[in-house]
């Protein structure tokens, strides 16, 4: 982990870099540089896997060094909190607008920002 006094990376640049990287399954551009999709399976779905949650976990839910507000210390086993933190970080930047909510889609739940 970085030293405590190291500056934390801001959420928006981290997220855009994550979309570019292809590291997270389902997180990708729908219109390069303009709109991207985030996989958004409900926590109660039986077909949800750890890969479906990875972007939320890494973005600030379970890794305290990656928290964006500095107020939350992480919660390693609470996927609902990870998603809440992710949604809050998206909103707080003022840079992202929800364009499509397909989170209730049976075969491909996702949101487009």
PDB file as gemmi writes it, atoms N, CA and C in Angstrom:
CRYST1    1.000    1.000    1.000  90.00  90.00  90.00 P 1                      
ATOM      1  N   UNK A   1       0.825  -1.200   0.000  1.00  0.00           N  
ATOM      2  CA  UNK A   1       0.000   0.000   0.000  1.00  0.00           C  
ATOM      3  C   UNK A   1       0.865   1.258   0.000  1.00  0.00           C  
ATOM      4  N   UNK A   2       0.350   2.344  -0.583  1.00  0.00           N  
ATOM      5  CA  UNK A   2       1.123   3.577  -0.602  1.00  0.00           C  
ATOM      6  C   UNK A   2       1.228   4.175   0.795  1.00  0.00           C  
ATOM      7  N   UNK A   3       2.254   4.987   1.037  1.00  0.00           N  
ATOM      8  CA  UNK A   3       2.367   5.645   2.340  1.00  0.00           C  
ATOM      9  C   UNK A   3       1.120   6.490   2.601  1.00  0.00           C  
ATOM     10  N   UNK A   4       0.807   6.697   3.865  1.00  0.00           N  
ATOM     11  CA  UNK A   4      -0.390   7.440   4.234  1.00  0.00           C  
ATOM     12  C   UNK A   4      -0.433   8.850   3.653  1.00  0.00           C  
ATOM     13  N   UNK A   5       0.716   9.477   3.479  1.00  0.00           N  
ATOM     14  CA  UNK A   5       0.715  10.851   2.979  1.00  0.00           C  
ATOM     15  C   UNK A   5       0.753  10.926   1.450  1.00  0.00           C  
ATOM     16  N   UNK A   6       0.766   9.778   0.781  1.00  0.00           N  
ATOM     17  CA  UNK A   6       0.755   9.771  -0.687  1.00  0.00           C  
ATOM     18  C   UNK A   6      -0.612  10.251  -1.168  1.00  0.00           C  
ATOM     19  N   UNK A   7      -0.647  11.076  -2.215  1.00  0.00           N  
ATOM     20  CA  UNK A   7      -1.947  11.532  -2.714  1.00  0.00           C  
ATOM     21  C   UNK A   7      -2.741  10.373  -3.280  1.00  0.00           C  
ATOM     22  N   UNK A   8      -4.038  10.389  -3.006  1.00  0.00           N  
ATOM     23  CA  UNK A   8      -4.906   9.343  -3.521  1.00  0.00           C  
ATOM     24  C   UNK A   8      -5.321   9.695  -4.940  1.00  0.00           C  
ATOM     25  N   UNK A   9      -5.421   8.670  -5.755  1.00  0.00           N  
ATOM     26  CA  UNK A   9      -5.891   8.895  -7.115  1.00  0.00           C  
ATOM     27  C   UNK A   9      -7.368   9.254  -7.051  1.00  0.00           C  
ATOM     28  N   UNK A  10      -7.783  10.196  -7.859  1.00  0.00           N  
ATOM     29  CA  UNK A  10      -9.169  10.624  -7.915  1.00  0.00           C  
ATOM     30  C   UNK A  10      -9.997   9.556  -8.627  1.00  0.00           C  
ATOM     31  N   UNK A  11     -11.287   9.484  -8.262  1.00  0.00           N  
ATOM     32  CA  UNK A  11     -12.163   8.447  -8.785  1.00  0.00           C  
ATOM     33  C   UNK A  11     -12.352   8.547 -10.297  1.00  0.00           C  
ATOM     34  N   UNK A  12     -12.664   9.730 -10.810  1.00  0.00           N  
ATOM     35  CA  UNK A  12     -12.980   9.868 -12.243  1.00  0.00           C  
ATOM     36  C   UNK A  12     -11.818   9.403 -13.129  1.00  0.00           C  
ATOM     37  N   UNK A  13     -10.586   9.862 -12.903  1.00  0.00           N  
ATOM     38  CA  UNK A  13      -9.480   9.367 -13.738  1.00  0.00           C  
ATOM     39  C   UNK A  13      -9.268   7.864 -13.575  1.00  0.00           C  
ATOM     40  N   UNK A  14      -9.440   7.365 -12.348  1.00  0.00           N  
ATOM     41  CA  UNK A  14      -9.287   5.933 -12.128  1.00  0.00           C  
ATOM     42  C   UNK A  14     -10.326   5.164 -12.946  1.00  0.00           C  
ATOM     43  N   UNK A  15     -11.591   5.611 -12.893  1.00  0.00           N  
ATOM     44  CA  UNK A  15     -12.659   4.901 -13.590  1.00  0.00           C  
ATOM     45  C   UNK A  15     -12.438   4.918 -15.100  1.00  0.00           C  
ATOM     46  N   UNK A  16     -12.097   6.056 -15.658  1.00  0.00           N  
ATOM     47  CA  UNK A  16     -11.868   6.135 -17.103  1.00  0.00           C  
ATOM     48  C   UNK A  16     -10.693   5.255 -17.517  1.00  0.00           C  
ATOM     49  N   UNK A  17      -9.676   5.209 -16.685  1.00  0.00           N  
ATOM     50  CA  UNK A  17      -8.539   4.327 -16.949  1.00  0.00           C  
ATOM     51  C   UNK A  17      -8.966   2.861 -16.873  1.00  0.00           C  
ATOM     52  N   UNK A  18      -9.838   2.544 -15.918  1.00  0.00           N  
ATOM     53  CA  UNK A  18     -10.333   1.169 -15.780  1.00  0.00           C  
ATOM     54  C   UNK A  18     -11.154   0.766 -17.002  1.00  0.00           C  
ATOM     55  N   UNK A  19     -11.957   1.696 -17.530  1.00  0.00           N  
ATOM     56  CA  UNK A  19     -12.735   1.394 -18.729  1.00  0.00           C  
ATOM     57  C   UNK A  19     -11.774   1.123 -19.885  1.00  0.00           C  
ATOM     58  N   UNK A  20     -10.761   1.964 -20.032  1.00  0.00           N  
ATOM     59  CA  UNK A  20      -9.764   1.779 -21.093  1.00  0.00           C  
ATOM     60  C   UNK A  20      -9.009   0.459 -20.964  1.00  0.00           C  
ATOM     61  N   UNK A  21      -8.754   0.042 -19.746  1.00  0.00           N  
ATOM     62  CA  UNK A  21      -7.871  -1.106 -19.504  1.00  0.00           C  
ATOM     63  C   UNK A  21      -8.470  -2.447 -19.914  1.00  0.00           C  
ATOM     64  N   UNK A  22      -9.776  -2.574 -19.868  1.00  0.00           N  
ATOM     65  CA  UNK A  22     -10.389  -3.867 -20.146  1.00  0.00           C  
ATOM     66  C   UNK A  22     -10.192  -4.860 -19.013  1.00  0.00           C  
ATOM     67  N   UNK A  23      -9.730  -4.402 -17.885  1.00  0.00           N  
ATOM     68  CA  UNK A  23      -9.425  -5.269 -16.746  1.00  0.00           C  
ATOM     69  C   UNK A  23     -10.675  -5.894 -16.126  1.00  0.00           C  
ATOM     70  N   UNK A  24     -11.785  -5.189 -16.170  1.00  0.00           N  
ATOM     71  CA  UNK A  24     -12.990  -5.646 -15.497  1.00  0.00           C  
ATOM     72  C   UNK A  24     -14.018  -6.139 -16.511  1.00  0.00           C  
ATOM     73  N   UNK A  25     -14.496  -7.359 -16.304  1.00  0.00           N  
ATOM     74  CA  UNK A  25     -15.473  -7.945 -17.212  1.00  0.00           C  
ATOM     75  C   UNK A  25     -16.729  -7.075 -17.268  1.00  0.00           C  
ATOM     76  N   UNK A  26     -17.142  -6.717 -18.488  1.00  0.00           N  
ATOM     77  CA  UNK A  26     -18.370  -5.956 -18.687  1.00  0.00           C  
ATOM     78  C   UNK A  26     -18.224  -4.458 -18.602  1.00  0.00           C  
ATOM     79  N   UNK A  27     -17.095  -3.961 -18.106  1.00  0.00           N  
ATOM     80  CA  UNK A  27     -16.848  -2.519 -18.028  1.00  0.00           C  
ATOM     81  C   UNK A  27     -16.151  -2.119 -19.318  1.00  0.00           C  
ATOM     82  N   UNK A  28     -16.889  -1.420 -20.182  1.00  0.00           N  
ATOM     83  CA  UNK A  28     -16.296  -1.073 -21.480  1.00  0.00           C  
ATOM     84  C   UNK A  28     -17.015   0.122 -22.095  1.00  0.00           C  
ATOM     85  N   UNK A  29     -16.363   0.708 -23.072  1.00  0.00           N  
ATOM     86  CA  UNK A  29     -16.934   1.831 -23.811  1.00  0.00           C  
ATOM     87  C   UNK A  29     -18.081   1.346 -24.686  1.00  0.00           C  
ATOM     88  N   UNK A  30     -19.161   2.113 -24.737  1.00  0.00           N  
ATOM     89  CA  UNK A  30     -20.222   1.869 -25.711  1.00  0.00           C  
ATOM     90  C   UNK A  30     -20.074   2.880 -26.845  1.00  0.00           C  
ATOM     91  N   UNK A  31     -19.546   4.041 -26.505  1.00  0.00           N  
ATOM     92  CA  UNK A  31     -19.176   5.079 -27.473  1.00  0.00           C  
ATOM     93  C   UNK A  31     -17.826   5.595 -26.995  1.00  0.00           C  
ATOM     94  N   UNK A  32     -16.745   5.180 -27.630  1.00  0.00           N  
ATOM     95  CA  UNK A  32     -15.408   5.518 -27.124  1.00  0.00           C  
ATOM     96  C   UNK A  32     -15.254   6.998 -26.760  1.00  0.00           C  
ATOM     97  N   UNK A  33     -14.821   7.203 -25.505  1.00  0.00           N  
ATOM     98  CA  UNK A  33     -14.589   8.541 -24.995  1.00  0.00           C  
ATOM     99  C   UNK A  33     -15.843   9.301 -24.595  1.00  0.00           C  
ATOM    100  N   UNK A  34     -17.019   8.703 -24.827  1.00  0.00           N  
ATOM    101  CA  UNK A  34     -18.267   9.426 -24.535  1.00  0.00           C  
ATOM    102  C   UNK A  34     -19.189   8.682 -23.570  1.00  0.00           C  
ATOM    103  N   UNK A  35     -19.339   7.390 -23.722  1.00  0.00           N  
ATOM    104  CA  UNK A  35     -20.260   6.613 -22.888  1.00  0.00           C  
ATOM    105  C   UNK A  35     -19.658   5.233 -22.616  1.00  0.00           C  
ATOM    106  N   UNK A  36     -19.885   4.744 -21.402  1.00  0.00           N  
ATOM    107  CA  UNK A  36     -19.384   3.428 -21.031  1.00  0.00           C  
ATOM    108  C   UNK A  36     -20.454   2.693 -20.240  1.00  0.00           C  
ATOM    109  N   UNK A  37     -20.316   1.374 -20.231  1.00  0.00           N  
ATOM    110  CA  UNK A  37     -21.265   0.534 -19.502  1.00  0.00           C  
ATOM    111  C   UNK A  37     -20.580  -0.081 -18.295  1.00  0.00           C  
ATOM    112  N   UNK A  38     -21.359  -0.270 -17.244  1.00  0.00           N  
ATOM    113  CA  UNK A  38     -20.894  -0.897 -16.013  1.00  0.00           C  
ATOM    114  C   UNK A  38     -21.810  -2.087 -15.739  1.00  0.00           C  
ATOM    115  N   UNK A  39     -21.269  -3.291 -15.571  1.00  0.00           N  
ATOM    116  CA  UNK A  39     -22.122  -4.430 -15.241  1.00  0.00           C  
ATOM    117  C   UNK A  39     -22.817  -4.156 -13.906  1.00  0.00           C  
ATOM    118  N   UNK A  40     -24.107  -4.457 -13.817  1.00  0.00           N  
ATOM    119  CA  UNK A  40     -24.858  -4.049 -12.632  1.00  0.00           C  
ATOM    120  C   UNK A  40     -25.847  -5.128 -12.210  1.00  0.00           C  
ATOM    121  N   UNK A  41     -25.319  -6.301 -11.844  1.00  0.00           N  
ATOM    122  CA  UNK A  41     -26.188  -7.380 -11.375  1.00  0.00           C  
ATOM    123  C   UNK A  41     -26.637  -7.087  -9.948  1.00  0.00           C  
ATOM    124  N   UNK A  42     -27.909  -7.350  -9.689  1.00  0.00           N  
ATOM    125  CA  UNK A  42     -28.444  -7.183  -8.343  1.00  0.00           C  
ATOM    126  C   UNK A  42     -27.752  -8.183  -7.419  1.00  0.00           C  
ATOM    127  N   UNK A  43     -27.525  -7.774  -6.189  1.00  0.00           N  
ATOM    128  CA  UNK A  43     -26.805  -8.627  -5.236  1.00  0.00           C  
ATOM    129  C   UNK A  43     -27.525  -9.936  -4.929  1.00  0.00           C  
ATOM    130  N   UNK A  44     -28.838  -9.999  -5.144  1.00  0.00           N  
ATOM    131  CA  UNK A  44     -29.587 -11.215  -4.838  1.00  0.00           C  
ATOM    132  C   UNK A  44     -29.579 -12.232  -5.986  1.00  0.00           C  
ATOM    133  N   UNK A  45     -29.041 -11.869  -7.132  1.00  0.00           N  
ATOM    134  CA  UNK A  45     -29.038 -12.799  -8.274  1.00  0.00           C  
ATOM    135  C   UNK A  45     -28.190 -14.023  -7.967  1.00  0.00           C  
ATOM    136  N   UNK A  46     -28.714 -15.164  -8.317  1.00  0.00           N  
ATOM    137  CA  UNK A  46     -27.993 -16.420  -8.067  1.00  0.00           C  
ATOM    138  C   UNK A  46     -26.813 -16.607  -9.007  1.00  0.00           C  
ATOM    139  N   UNK A  47     -26.863 -15.958 -10.168  1.00  0.00           N  
ATOM    140  CA  UNK A  47     -25.777 -16.125 -11.133  1.00  0.00           C  
ATOM    141  C   UNK A  47     -24.669 -15.077 -10.975  1.00  0.00           C  
ATOM    142  N   UNK A  48     -24.750 -14.266  -9.945  1.00  0.00           N  
ATOM    143  CA  UNK A  48     -23.720 -13.255  -9.692  1.00  0.00           C  
ATOM    144  C   UNK A  48     -22.429 -13.938  -9.254  1.00  0.00           C  
ATOM    145  N   UNK A  49     -21.313 -13.471  -9.809  1.00  0.00           N  
ATOM    146  CA  UNK A  49     -20.012 -14.038  -9.456  1.00  0.00           C  
ATOM    147  C   UNK A  49     -19.113 -12.944  -8.894  1.00  0.00           C  
ATOM    148  N   UNK A  50     -17.972 -13.337  -8.377  1.00  0.00           N  
ATOM    149  CA  UNK A  50     -17.034 -12.339  -7.856  1.00  0.00           C  
ATOM    150  C   UNK A  50     -16.543 -11.423  -8.977  1.00  0.00           C  
ATOM    151  N   UNK A  51     -16.469 -11.932 -10.212  1.00  0.00           N  
ATOM    152  CA  UNK A  51     -16.051 -11.093 -11.338  1.00  0.00           C  
ATOM    153  C   UNK A  51     -17.065  -9.972 -11.602  1.00  0.00           C  
ATOM    154  N   UNK A  52     -18.341 -10.226 -11.321  1.00  0.00           N  
ATOM    155  CA  UNK A  52     -19.370  -9.205 -11.501  1.00  0.00           C  
ATOM    156  C   UNK A  52     -19.216  -8.065 -10.508  1.00  0.00           C  
ATOM    157  N   UNK A  53     -18.540  -8.320  -9.414  1.00  0.00           N  
ATOM    158  CA  UNK A  53     -18.389  -7.335  -8.346  1.00  0.00           C  
ATOM    159  C   UNK A  53     -17.016  -6.670  -8.319  1.00  0.00           C  
ATOM    160  N   UNK A  54     -16.102  -7.165  -9.115  1.00  0.00           N  
ATOM    161  CA  UNK A  54     -14.696  -6.740  -9.014  1.00  0.00           C  
ATOM    162  C   UNK A  54     -14.514  -5.234  -9.153  1.00  0.00           C  
ATOM    163  N   UNK A  55     -15.170  -4.592 -10.111  1.00  0.00           N  
ATOM    164  CA  UNK A  55     -14.987  -3.152 -10.291  1.00  0.00           C  
ATOM    165  C   UNK A  55     -15.455  -2.391  -9.055  1.00  0.00           C  
ATOM    166  N   UNK A  56     -16.519  -2.867  -8.404  1.00  0.00           N  
ATOM    167  CA  UNK A  56     -17.015  -2.206  -7.200  1.00  0.00           C  
ATOM    168  C   UNK A  56     -16.065  -2.435  -6.030  1.00  0.00           C  
ATOM    169  N   UNK A  57     -15.551  -3.653  -5.907  1.00  0.00           N  
ATOM    170  CA  UNK A  57     -14.628  -3.986  -4.815  1.00  0.00           C  
ATOM    171  C   UNK A  57     -13.357  -3.146  -4.909  1.00  0.00           C  
ATOM    172  N   UNK A  58     -12.769  -3.126  -6.091  1.00  0.00           N  
ATOM    173  CA  UNK A  58     -11.496  -2.433  -6.275  1.00  0.00           C  
ATOM    174  C   UNK A  58     -11.668  -0.913  -6.198  1.00  0.00           C  
ATOM    175  N   UNK A  59     -12.818  -0.410  -6.608  1.00  0.00           N  
ATOM    176  CA  UNK A  59     -13.005   1.043  -6.664  1.00  0.00           C  
ATOM    177  C   UNK A  59     -13.140   1.701  -5.304  1.00  0.00           C  
ATOM    178  N   UNK A  60     -13.206   0.942  -4.243  1.00  0.00           N  
ATOM    179  CA  UNK A  60     -13.244   1.599  -2.952  1.00  0.00           C  
ATOM    180  C   UNK A  60     -13.974   0.863  -1.861  1.00  0.00           C  
ATOM    181  N   UNK A  61     -14.584  -0.233  -2.160  1.00  0.00           N  
ATOM    182  CA  UNK A  61     -15.324  -0.931  -1.128  1.00  0.00           C  
ATOM    183  C   UNK A  61     -14.460  -1.734  -0.185  1.00  0.00           C  
ATOM    184  N   UNK A  62     -13.512  -2.475  -0.729  1.00  0.00           N  
ATOM    185  CA  UNK A  62     -12.782  -3.408   0.118  1.00  0.00           C  
ATOM    186  C   UNK A  62     -11.309  -3.086   0.257  1.00  0.00           C  
ATOM    187  N   UNK A  63     -10.811  -2.134  -0.487  1.00  0.00           N  
ATOM    188  CA  UNK A  63      -9.402  -1.796  -0.417  1.00  0.00           C  
ATOM    189  C   UNK A  63      -9.251  -0.375   0.102  1.00  0.00           C  
ATOM    190  N   UNK A  64      -9.025  -0.207   1.411  1.00  0.00           N  
ATOM    191  CA  UNK A  64      -8.990   1.120   2.013  1.00  0.00           C  
ATOM    192  C   UNK A  64      -8.045   2.097   1.327  1.00  0.00           C  
ATOM    193  N   UNK A  65      -6.967   1.625   0.748  1.00  0.00           N  
ATOM    194  CA  UNK A  65      -6.042   2.547   0.078  1.00  0.00           C  
ATOM    195  C   UNK A  65      -6.683   3.171  -1.155  1.00  0.00           C  
ATOM    196  N   UNK A  66      -7.777   2.616  -1.627  1.00  0.00           N  
ATOM    197  CA  UNK A  66      -8.430   3.116  -2.821  1.00  0.00           C  
ATOM    198  C   UNK A  66      -9.714   3.887  -2.526  1.00  0.00           C  
ATOM    199  N   UNK A  67     -10.009   4.184  -1.277  1.00  0.00           N  
ATOM    200  CA  UNK A  67     -11.223   4.939  -1.000  1.00  0.00           C  
ATOM    201  C   UNK A  67     -11.075   6.351  -1.524  1.00  0.00           C  
ATOM    202  N   UNK A  68     -12.168   6.905  -1.991  1.00  0.00           N  
ATOM    203  CA  UNK A  68     -12.117   8.218  -2.647  1.00  0.00           C  
ATOM    204  C   UNK A  68     -12.392   9.346  -1.679  1.00  0.00           C  
ATOM    205  N   UNK A  69     -13.235   9.138  -0.693  1.00  0.00           N  
ATOM    206  CA  UNK A  69     -13.582  10.207   0.232  1.00  0.00           C  
ATOM    207  C   UNK A  69     -12.611  10.273   1.405  1.00  0.00           C  
ATOM    208  N   UNK A  70     -11.964   9.165   1.692  1.00  0.00           N  
ATOM    209  CA  UNK A  70     -11.072   9.120   2.843  1.00  0.00           C  
ATOM    210  C   UNK A  70     -11.826   8.835   4.134  1.00  0.00           C  
ATOM    211  N   UNK A  71     -13.153   8.855   4.090  1.00  0.00           N  
ATOM    212  CA  UNK A  71     -13.943   8.646   5.298  1.00  0.00           C  
ATOM    213  C   UNK A  71     -14.257   7.172   5.539  1.00  0.00           C  
ATOM    214  N   UNK A  72     -14.276   6.380   4.515  1.00  0.00           N  
ATOM    215  CA  UNK A  72     -14.681   4.987   4.630  1.00  0.00           C  
ATOM    216  C   UNK A  72     -13.457   4.094   4.697  1.00  0.00           C  
ATOM    217  N   UNK A  73     -13.429   3.223   5.632  1.00  0.00           N  
ATOM    218  CA  UNK A  73     -12.246   2.401   5.854  1.00  0.00           C  
ATOM    219  C   UNK A  73     -12.267   1.072   5.118  1.00  0.00           C  
ATOM    220  N   UNK A  74     -13.318   0.769   4.402  1.00  0.00           N  
ATOM    221  CA  UNK A  74     -13.385  -0.485   3.667  1.00  0.00           C  
ATOM    222  C   UNK A  74     -14.213  -1.529   4.394  1.00  0.00           C  
ATOM    223  N   UNK A  75     -14.799  -2.381   3.624  1.00  0.00           N  
ATOM    224  CA  UNK A  75     -15.616  -3.451   4.187  1.00  0.00           C  
ATOM    225  C   UNK A  75     -15.420  -4.670   3.296  1.00  0.00           C  
ATOM    226  N   UNK A  76     -14.516  -5.550   3.657  1.00  0.00           N  
ATOM    227  CA  UNK A  76     -14.118  -6.628   2.762  1.00  0.00           C  
ATOM    228  C   UNK A  76     -15.222  -7.593   2.353  1.00  0.00           C  
ATOM    229  N   UNK A  77     -16.300  -7.696   3.089  1.00  0.00           N  
ATOM    230  CA  UNK A  77     -17.322  -8.688   2.751  1.00  0.00           C  
ATOM    231  C   UNK A  77     -18.706  -8.076   2.564  1.00  0.00           C  
ATOM    232  N   UNK A  78     -18.803  -6.872   2.044  1.00  0.00           N  
ATOM    233  CA  UNK A  78     -20.108  -6.239   1.881  1.00  0.00           C  
ATOM    234  C   UNK A  78     -20.282  -5.692   0.464  1.00  0.00           C  
ATOM    235  N   UNK A  79     -20.626  -6.567  -0.501  1.00  0.00           N  
ATOM    236  CA  UNK A  79     -20.784  -6.134  -1.892  1.00  0.00           C  
ATOM    237  C   UNK A  79     -21.810  -5.018  -2.069  1.00  0.00           C  
ATOM    238  N   UNK A  80     -22.852  -4.997  -1.264  1.00  0.00           N  
ATOM    239  CA  UNK A  80     -23.853  -3.925  -1.382  1.00  0.00           C  
ATOM    240  C   UNK A  80     -23.210  -2.579  -1.039  1.00  0.00           C  
ATOM    241  N   UNK A  81     -22.345  -2.555  -0.047  1.00  0.00           N  
ATOM    242  CA  UNK A  81     -21.655  -1.316   0.343  1.00  0.00           C  
ATOM    243  C   UNK A  81     -20.674  -0.894  -0.749  1.00  0.00           C  
ATOM    244  N   UNK A  82     -20.007  -1.872  -1.377  1.00  0.00           N  
ATOM    245  CA  UNK A  82     -19.078  -1.545  -2.459  1.00  0.00           C  
ATOM    246  C   UNK A  82     -19.816  -0.815  -3.575  1.00  0.00           C  
ATOM    247  N   UNK A  83     -20.986  -1.352  -3.939  1.00  0.00           N  
ATOM    248  CA  UNK A  83     -21.759  -0.759  -5.027  1.00  0.00           C  
ATOM    249  C   UNK A  83     -22.283   0.613  -4.626  1.00  0.00           C  
ATOM    250  N   UNK A  84     -22.708   0.758  -3.378  1.00  0.00           N  
ATOM    251  CA  UNK A  84     -23.172   2.055  -2.874  1.00  0.00           C  
ATOM    252  C   UNK A  84     -22.047   3.082  -2.942  1.00  0.00           C  
ATOM    253  N   UNK A  85     -20.853   2.693  -2.537  1.00  0.00           N  
ATOM    254  CA  UNK A  85     -19.700   3.603  -2.590  1.00  0.00           C  
ATOM    255  C   UNK A  85     -19.374   3.991  -4.031  1.00  0.00           C  
ATOM    256  N   UNK A  86     -19.443   3.029  -4.932  1.00  0.00           N  
ATOM    257  CA  UNK A  86     -19.175   3.280  -6.345  1.00  0.00           C  
ATOM    258  C   UNK A  86     -20.191   4.279  -6.898  1.00  0.00           C  
ATOM    259  N   UNK A  87     -21.462   4.035  -6.625  1.00  0.00           N  
ATOM    260  CA  UNK A  87     -22.529   4.924  -7.096  1.00  0.00           C  
ATOM    261  C   UNK A  87     -22.349   6.324  -6.515  1.00  0.00           C  
ATOM    262  N   UNK A  88     -22.000   6.416  -5.243  1.00  0.00           N  
ATOM    263  CA  UNK A  88     -21.764   7.716  -4.611  1.00  0.00           C  
ATOM    264  C   UNK A  88     -20.593   8.450  -5.228  1.00  0.00           C  
ATOM    265  N   UNK A  89     -19.528   7.719  -5.520  1.00  0.00           N  
ATOM    266  CA  UNK A  89     -18.358   8.343  -6.148  1.00  0.00           C  
ATOM    267  C   UNK A  89     -18.698   8.833  -7.554  1.00  0.00           C  
ATOM    268  N   UNK A  90     -19.467   8.047  -8.304  1.00  0.00           N  
ATOM    269  CA  UNK A  90     -19.906   8.475  -9.642  1.00  0.00           C  
ATOM    270  C   UNK A  90     -20.659   9.796  -9.560  1.00  0.00           C  
ATOM    271  N   UNK A  91     -21.594   9.863  -8.630  1.00  0.00           N  
ATOM    272  CA  UNK A  91     -22.435  11.055  -8.480  1.00  0.00           C  
ATOM    273  C   UNK A  91     -21.619  12.258  -8.016  1.00  0.00           C  
ATOM    274  N   UNK A  92     -20.745  12.044  -7.059  1.00  0.00           N  
ATOM    275  CA  UNK A  92     -20.016  13.173  -6.461  1.00  0.00           C  
ATOM    276  C   UNK A  92     -19.049  13.856  -7.421  1.00  0.00           C  
ATOM    277  N   UNK A  93     -18.606  13.152  -8.457  1.00  0.00           N  
ATOM    278  CA  UNK A  93     -17.680  13.793  -9.399  1.00  0.00           C  
ATOM    279  C   UNK A  93     -18.380  14.851 -10.236  1.00  0.00           C  
ATOM    280  N   UNK A  94     -19.679  14.678 -10.460  1.00  0.00           N  
ATOM    281  CA  UNK A  94     -20.414  15.590 -11.335  1.00  0.00           C  
ATOM    282  C   UNK A  94     -20.058  15.405 -12.802  1.00  0.00           C  
ATOM    283  N   UNK A  95     -19.246  14.400 -13.106  1.00  0.00           N  
ATOM    284  CA  UNK A  95     -18.792  14.169 -14.487  1.00  0.00           C  
ATOM    285  C   UNK A  95     -19.604  13.124 -15.230  1.00  0.00           C  
ATOM    286  N   UNK A  96     -20.346  12.301 -14.497  1.00  0.00           N  
ATOM    287  CA  UNK A  96     -21.019  11.169 -15.113  1.00  0.00           C  
ATOM    288  C   UNK A  96     -22.528  11.288 -14.951  1.00  0.00           C  
ATOM    289  N   UNK A  97     -23.237  10.994 -16.027  1.00  0.00           N  
ATOM    290  CA  UNK A  97     -24.695  11.045 -16.022  1.00  0.00           C  
ATOM    291  C   UNK A  97     -25.217   9.676 -16.461  1.00  0.00           C  
ATOM    292  N   UNK A  98     -26.206   9.166 -15.734  1.00  0.00           N  
ATOM    293  CA  UNK A  98     -26.807   7.895 -16.112  1.00  0.00           C  
ATOM    294  C   UNK A  98     -27.587   8.096 -17.403  1.00  0.00           C  
ATOM    295  N   UNK A  99     -27.206   7.363 -18.440  1.00  0.00           N  
ATOM    296  CA  UNK A  99     -27.858   7.467 -19.747  1.00  0.00           C  
ATOM    297  C   UNK A  99     -28.880   6.357 -19.960  1.00  0.00           C  
ATOM    298  N   UNK A 100     -28.571   5.166 -19.471  1.00  0.00           N  
ATOM    299  CA  UNK A 100     -29.468   4.009 -19.604  1.00  0.00           C  
ATOM    300  C   UNK A 100     -29.363   3.170 -18.344  1.00  0.00           C  
ATOM    301  N   UNK A 101     -30.519   2.712 -17.874  1.00  0.00           N  
ATOM    302  CA  UNK A 101     -30.528   1.797 -16.737  1.00  0.00           C  
ATOM    303  C   UNK A 101     -31.101   0.470 -17.205  1.00  0.00           C  
ATOM    304  N   UNK A 102     -30.218  -0.463 -17.488  1.00  0.00           N  
ATOM    305  CA  UNK A 102     -30.600  -1.806 -17.902  1.00  0.00           C  
ATOM    306  C   UNK A 102     -30.297  -2.806 -16.791  1.00  0.00           C  
ATOM    307  N   UNK A 103     -30.301  -2.320 -15.547  1.00  0.00           N  
ATOM    308  CA  UNK A 103     -29.908  -3.169 -14.423  1.00  0.00           C  
ATOM    309  C   UNK A 103     -30.915  -4.281 -14.145  1.00  0.00           C  
ATOM    310  N   UNK A 104     -32.117  -4.158 -14.657  1.00  0.00           N  
ATOM    311  CA  UNK A 104     -33.116  -5.207 -14.452  1.00  0.00           C  
ATOM    312  C   UNK A 104     -33.206  -6.160 -15.641  1.00  0.00           C  
ATOM    313  N   UNK A 105     -32.363  -5.970 -16.622  1.00  0.00           N  
ATOM    314  CA  UNK A 105     -32.314  -6.855 -17.779  1.00  0.00           C  
ATOM    315  C   UNK A 105     -31.906  -8.252 -17.326  1.00  0.00           C  
ATOM    316  N   UNK A 106     -32.651  -9.244 -17.732  1.00  0.00           N  
ATOM    317  CA  UNK A 106     -32.377 -10.603 -17.283  1.00  0.00           C  
ATOM    318  C   UNK A 106     -31.065 -11.167 -17.787  1.00  0.00           C  
ATOM    319  N   UNK A 107     -30.724 -10.908 -19.050  1.00  0.00           N  
ATOM    320  CA  UNK A 107     -29.544 -11.544 -19.623  1.00  0.00           C  
ATOM    321  C   UNK A 107     -28.278 -10.694 -19.556  1.00  0.00           C  
ATOM    322  N   UNK A 108     -28.404  -9.390 -19.444  1.00  0.00           N  
ATOM    323  CA  UNK A 108     -27.210  -8.517 -19.437  1.00  0.00           C  
ATOM    324  C   UNK A 108     -27.475  -7.251 -18.613  1.00  0.00           C  
ATOM    325  N   UNK A 109     -27.572  -7.387 -17.289  1.00  0.00           N  
ATOM    326  CA  UNK A 109     -27.833  -6.206 -16.464  1.00  0.00           C  
ATOM    327  C   UNK A 109     -26.630  -5.269 -16.447  1.00  0.00           C  
ATOM    328  N   UNK A 110     -26.869  -4.002 -16.785  1.00  0.00           N  
ATOM    329  CA  UNK A 110     -25.799  -3.001 -16.799  1.00  0.00           C  
ATOM    330  C   UNK A 110     -26.408  -1.611 -16.807  1.00  0.00           C  
ATOM    331  N   UNK A 111     -25.570  -0.637 -16.531  1.00  0.00           N  
ATOM    332  CA  UNK A 111     -25.937   0.767 -16.633  1.00  0.00           C  
ATOM    333  C   UNK A 111     -24.954   1.432 -17.568  1.00  0.00           C  
ATOM    334  N   UNK A 112     -25.443   2.434 -18.285  1.00  0.00           N  
ATOM    335  CA  UNK A 112     -24.598   3.194 -19.217  1.00  0.00           C  
ATOM    336  C   UNK A 112     -24.502   4.615 -18.700  1.00  0.00           C  
ATOM    337  N   UNK A 113     -23.274   5.108 -18.599  1.00  0.00           N  
ATOM    338  CA  UNK A 113     -23.012   6.478 -18.143  1.00  0.00           C  
ATOM    339  C   UNK A 113     -22.298   7.245 -19.233  1.00  0.00           C  
TER     340      UNK A 113                                                      
END                                                                             
